Amino acid sequence: MDLIGSELRANPDLFPLAFDVFHDSVYFVRLNQARYAEASFLDQRVNRQDDDGGWAQWAPVAALAGRLEGESDYIFHIGHVGSTLVSRLLGLSPRVFSLREPAILRVLAQLAFDLPTPESPWSPQTFEEHLDVISNLWARTYDPGQKTLLKATSLVGEIAEPLLARSIGSQALMMTVMPEVYLATILGGPASRQELRTAAQSRLRRLHRRVGAAPWRLYEMSEGEQAAMSWACEMAGLTQAAKRHADRVLWINFERFLAAPRQGLAAALTHLHGAAPEDDLQSMLLSPLFTRYSKGPEHAYDANLRRQVLDQARAEHAQELAKGLAWLDRAGREAPVVAEALAVAGGL
């Protein structure tokens, strides 16, 4: 793709959709405000057959984007805790430009995990340079009064700390639920159980690195224990980042948010922008988003249906729930990192 510098800098229409690490090139696709608002995932799923897009080499992209200025706020989360709903609701504010789960952010999180290893394809300096440039592109908005609110994928909590460290003006919402709710959520759906199996190996590897030892064996874990380990892994990353940047983090317990959405939205807007205008709150509270499945708005879904699904999971998977909670209790006694995560969650 031939990039026109003024166009790349003018607005977010040219979106960096994918990154080729070994060819050091970026794939851009042309979007607009409506497409951004629709998208649950800014990855290959947003790309349409007739979209205008193409690859660009890194050097000219870096030269152009390096002249951009801007900061983003973030939603970090542990997965399956309403982050897409909150992102969509907050995006109704004229001051918020919501981006959901850019694919490149997942790539950067994976590269960051490899940095300490001899097998890393990038040096720490190369990683920081790429993170700065891509972050500048994400920070572009359609209106000078807006600020980007970037909802990450759960594994990106692994780099929440460096993302916040690179910009002192960035604020973060960190979303979670108590372990029992998380386990019931995961065990209550076929898709989430499949995701659990797919992600378990990398999550245990990440948790072991944070613990500084390898006390657990994946092949010895039941499904409920793997779900508990997943909660501990993702919470540990958020807890450590929040510890470092406590004044810039607002924790949101999704169960409490659903019980008092006005209070939760007001707190989130105030944390991000210093105020929660009544017009903004009303547009959010009256939104049909509360009655739809956020990742697939064509499907009906609300808090009552969610409770029914959780209660059914508790009844059908009581044994695995018990195993998972027992595993967390033991892990909390053995690993301070897990104990800290449990303490944070217990206080929300």
Buried (B, 14 or more C-beta within 10 A) or exposed (E): BEBEEEEBBEEBBBBBBBBEEEEBBBBBBBBEBEBBEEBBBBBEEBBEEEEEBBEBBBEBBBEBBEEBEBBBBBBBBBBBBBBBBBBBBBBBBEBBBBBBBBBBBBBBBBBBBEBEEEEBEBEEEBBBBBBBBBBBBBBBBBEEEBBBBBBBBBBBBBBBBBBBEBBEEBBBBBBBBBBBBBBBBBBBBEEBBEBBEEBBEBBBEBBBBBBEEEEBEEEEBEBBBBBBBBBBBBBBBBBBBBEBBEEBBBBBBBBBBBEEBEEBBBBBBEBBBEEBBEEBBEBBEEBEBBEBBBBEBEEEBEBEEBEEBBEEBBEEBEEBBEBBBEBBBBBBEBBEBBBBBBEBBEEB
